[in-house]
Amino acid sequence: MNLTISGHHLEVTPALRTYVTHKLDRIMRHFDQVVDVKVLLSVEKQKEKERRQRAECNIHVKGSDMFAESAHEDLYAAVDELVDKLDRQVVRHKDRLQNHHHDAPKRIM
């Protein structure tokens, strides 16, 4: 898995980097065919304090791409919301890949 964490108007500290990688391990636990993950953490220059911290993520898995974004006044809370959204998308993608339709058993005569 290739992981890229970058910051826009923000320095990505080692503590923040380890927090994001620790949270993204949850996605790898559900689905191990993740090829590429790009995380963008940014601070918006808004006058209002709410929803200034943003976290965006692009995930390339075998078969499709997924995108999620989250905004919150705390960057760690934005990362938590982002991982929750991505986890739901990955689980839904995994369910679609699995074939739930089984053939009827053949009769033995």
C-alpha positions in Angstrom: 0.0 0.0 0.0 1.4 3.4 -1.0 0.4 6.1 1.5 0.8 9.8 0.9 -0.1 12.3 3.6 0.3 16.0 2.7 -0.8 19.3 4.2 -2.1 22.4 2.7 -1.5 25.6 4.8 -0.5 23.1 7.5 2.6 21.3 8.6 2.1 17.5 9.0 3.7 16.7 12.3 4.9 13.2 13.1 2.2 12.8 15.7 -0.5 13.7 13.1 1.1 11.3 10.6 1.1 8.4 13.0 -2.5 9.2 14.0 -3.7 9.1 10.4 -1.7 5.8 9.6 -3.1 4.2 12.8 -6.7 5.1 11.8 -6.2 3.9 8.2 -5.1 0.5 9.5 -8.8 -0.1 10.2 -9.5 0.1 6.5 -6.7 -2.4 5.8 -8.3 -4.8 8.3 -11.5 -4.9 6.3 -10.1 -5.0 2.8 -6.5 -5.9 2.0 -6.5 -5.0 -1.7 -5.9 -1.3 -1.2 -3.3 -0.1 -3.7 -2.9 3.6 -3.1 -4.0 6.1 -0.4 -3.6 9.8 -0.7 -4.6 12.0 2.3 -4.8 15.8 2.2 -5.1 17.7 5.4 -5.8 21.4 5.2 -6.8 24.5 7.1 -9.3 26.8 5.4 -8.8 30.6 5.8 -12.3 31.3 7.0 -13.5 33.8 9.5 -15.8 31.4 11.2 -14.1 28.8 13.4 -16.4 25.9 12.7 -15.5 23.5 9.9 -12.1 25.1 9.2 -10.0 21.9 9.5 -10.5 19.6 6.4 -9.4 16.1 5.7 -9.7 14.5 2.2 -8.8 11.1 1.1 -8.5 9.3 -2.3 -8.3 5.5 -2.1 -7.5 3.3 -5.1 -8.5 -0.3 -4.6 -8.5 -3.1 -7.1 -11.4 -2.3 -9.3 -12.4 1.3 -8.3 -11.5 4.6 -6.7 -13.1 6.0 -3.6 -13.2 9.6 -2.3 -14.3 11.0 1.0 -13.9 14.4 2.8 -14.7 15.7 6.2 -14.6 19.1 7.8 -14.6 19.9 11.5 -13.2 22.5 13.9 -10.7 19.9 15.3 -8.4 18.1 12.8 -8.3 14.9 14.7 -12.2 14.8 14.7 -12.1 15.5 11.0 -9.8 12.5 10.5 -12.1 10.3 12.6 -15.1 11.2 10.5 -13.1 10.7 7.3 -12.1 7.2 8.3 -15.7 6.3 9.3 -16.9 7.4 5.8 -14.1 5.5 4.0 -14.7 2.4 6.1 -18.4 2.3 5.1 -17.4 2.7 1.4 -14.8 -0.1 1.6 -17.1 -2.5 3.3 -19.8 -1.8 0.7 -17.3 -2.3 -2.1 -16.1 -5.6 -0.6 -19.7 -6.8 -0.3 -20.3 -6.0 -4.0 -17.3 -8.0 -5.0 -18.3 -11.1 -3.1 -20.8 -13.4 -4.9 -23.7 -14.0 -2.6 -25.7 -16.0 -5.2 -25.0 -19.7 -4.9 -26.0 -22.3 -7.4 -28.7 -24.8 -6.3 -27.3 -28.1 -5.3 -27.6 -30.7 -8.1 -29.8 -33.7 -7.4 -28.2 -37.1 -7.1 -30.2 -39.8 -8.6 
